[in-house]
Amino acid sequence: REEKEEKIISLLKELEEQGSALSQITREREEKEEKILSLSKELEEQGVTLSQLTQEKEEKILSLSKELEEQGKALSNLITEREENKEKIASLLKEVEEQRDTLQNNT
């Protein structure tokens, strides 16, 4: 009978130790789950931030591309004007030479 009581006491102690260990494991698991949730939320927020940054960069690139296109058109217009001005200058020089020749011939 004493052996049975000792065996029961021993088994009860073992059960208590296992219960403590189980509680510890459960606590650790809950802490890990909280950590995972926290990290998941952080990653989600970073993903949103990254998405926003990516969108901002894309908008900036589009804006700069449009600016470059407009500057290209302006540059093209300036080149055209320059060519037209060169032609006008050449024409005016020819007129001046003709007038000079006429004046020389008249004198």
Buried (B, 14 or more C-beta within 10 A) or exposed (E): EEEEEEEEEEEEEEEEEEEEEEEEEEEEEEEEEEEEEEEEEEEEEEEEEEEEEEEEEEEEEEEEEEEEEEEEEEEEEEEEEEEEEEEEEEEEEEEEEEEEEEEEEEE
